[in-house]
Amino acid sequence: MMKVIQATFFIKAEKREAFLADILPLVEAARKEAGCIDYQLYESFENKNQFVMIEQWKNQAAIESHNQQPLLQQLFQHMPDYAAQKTSILTFDKEA
């Protein structure tokens, strides 16, 4: 059973470019990780600076490995400065 994560980021307008500078290399690197099925970042049409990350992972072990990656840790460290409100994270299982 595949694991899916949906993270919604609400970014301060003045922090948009810094957020993108952190997250775009993370997206590229995550796609190359073992166990990554898909990793996509989308921006809302209605709410500028609201981004949704949809991640699909082979299993929980792949997620745990991903969570230790330096680019993700860097994003976690910067999010309090970037965020206009708390990030919303949903996780669920999906049949492959």
Contacts in CASP RR format, 6 or more apart in sequence:
PFRMAT RR
TARGET T0000
AUTHOR 0000-0000-0000
METHOD contacts of the structure
MODEL  1
MMKVIQATFFIKAEKREAFLADILPLVEAARKEAGCIDYQLYESFENKNQ
FVMIEQWKNQAAIESHNQQPLLQQLFQHMPDYAAQKTSILTFDKEA
1 93 0 8 1.000
1 94 0 8 1.000
1 95 0 8 1.000
1 96 0 8 1.000
2 37 0 8 1.000
2 56 0 8 1.000
2 57 0 8 1.000
2 58 0 8 1.000
2 59 0 8 1.000
2 93 0 8 1.000
2 94 0 8 1.000
2 95 0 8 1.000
2 96 0 8 1.000
3 56 0 8 1.000
3 57 0 8 1.000
3 58 0 8 1.000
3 59 0 8 1.000
3 60 0 8 1.000
3 62 0 8 1.000
3 63 0 8 1.000
3 91 0 8 1.000
3 92 0 8 1.000
3 93 0 8 1.000
3 94 0 8 1.000
4 54 0 8 1.000
4 55 0 8 1.000
4 56 0 8 1.000
4 57 0 8 1.000
4 91 0 8 1.000
4 92 0 8 1.000
4 93 0 8 1.000
4 94 0 8 1.000
5 53 0 8 1.000
5 54 0 8 1.000
5 55 0 8 1.000
5 57 0 8 1.000
5 63 0 8 1.000
5 89 0 8 1.000
5 90 0 8 1.000
5 91 0 8 1.000
6 52 0 8 1.000
6 53 0 8 1.000
6 54 0 8 1.000
6 55 0 8 1.000
6 89 0 8 1.000
6 90 0 8 1.000
6 91 0 8 1.000
7 52 0 8 1.000
7 53 0 8 1.000
7 55 0 8 1.000
7 87 0 8 1.000
7 88 0 8 1.000
7 89 0 8 1.000
7 90 0 8 1.000
8 50 0 8 1.000
8 51 0 8 1.000
8 52 0 8 1.000
8 53 0 8 1.000
8 87 0 8 1.000
8 88 0 8 1.000
8 89 0 8 1.000
9 19 0 8 1.000
9 50 0 8 1.000
9 51 0 8 1.000
9 52 0 8 1.000
9 53 0 8 1.000
9 79 0 8 1.000
9 82 0 8 1.000
9 83 0 8 1.000
9 87 0 8 1.000
10 47 0 8 1.000
10 49 0 8 1.000
10 50 0 8 1.000
10 83 0 8 1.000
10 84 0 8 1.000
10 85 0 8 1.000
10 86 0 8 1.000
10 87 0 8 1.000
11 19 0 8 1.000
11 49 0 8 1.000
11 50 0 8 1.000
11 51 0 8 1.000
11 82 0 8 1.000
11 83 0 8 1.000
11 84 0 8 1.000
12 49 0 8 1.000
12 82 0 8 1.000
12 83 0 8 1.000
12 84 0 8 1.000
13 48 0 8 1.000
13 49 0 8 1.000
15 81 0 8 1.000
15 82 0 8 1.000
16 49 0 8 1.000
18 78 0 8 1.000
18 81 0 8 1.000
18 82 0 8 1.000
19 51 0 8 1.000
19 78 0 8 1.000
19 82 0 8 1.000
22 71 0 8 1.000
22 74 0 8 1.000
22 75 0 8 1.000
22 78 0 8 1.000
22 82 0 8 1.000
23 41 0 8 1.000
23 51 0 8 1.000
23 53 0 8 1.000
23 75 0 8 1.000
24 41 0 8 1.000
25 71 0 8 1.000
26 69 0 8 1.000
26 71 0 8 1.000
26 72 0 8 1.000
26 74 0 8 1.000
26 75 0 8 1.000
27 39 0 8 1.000
27 40 0 8 1.000
27 41 0 8 1.000
27 53 0 8 1.000
29 69 0 8 1.000
29 71 0 8 1.000
30 36 0 8 1.000
30 39 0 8 1.000
30 55 0 8 1.000
30 66 0 8 1.000
30 69 0 8 1.000
30 71 0 8 1.000
30 72 0 8 1.000
31 38 0 8 1.000
31 39 0 8 1.000
33 62 0 8 1.000
33 65 0 8 1.000
33 66 0 8 1.000
33 69 0 8 1.000
34 62 0 8 1.000
34 65 0 8 1.000
35 57 0 8 1.000
35 58 0 8 1.000
35 59 0 8 1.000
35 62 0 8 1.000
36 55 0 8 1.000
36 56 0 8 1.000
36 57 0 8 1.000
36 58 0 8 1.000
36 62 0 8 1.000
36 66 0 8 1.000
37 56 0 8 1.000
37 57 0 8 1.000
37 58 0 8 1.000
38 54 0 8 1.000
38 55 0 8 1.000
38 56 0 8 1.000
39 53 0 8 1.000
39 54 0 8 1.000
39 55 0 8 1.000
39 56 0 8 1.000
40 53 0 8 1.000
40 54 0 8 1.000
40 55 0 8 1.000
41 51 0 8 1.000
41 52 0 8 1.000
41 53 0 8 1.000
42 51 0 8 1.000
42 52 0 8 1.000
42 53 0 8 1.000
42 54 0 8 1.000
43 49 0 8 1.000
43 50 0 8 1.000
43 51 0 8 1.000
43 52 0 8 1.000
44 50 0 8 1.000
44 51 0 8 1.000
44 52 0 8 1.000
49 84 0 8 1.000
55 63 0 8 1.000
55 66 0 8 1.000
56 94 0 8 1.000
57 63 0 8 1.000
57 66 0 8 1.000
66 72 0 8 1.000
79 87 0 8 1.000
END
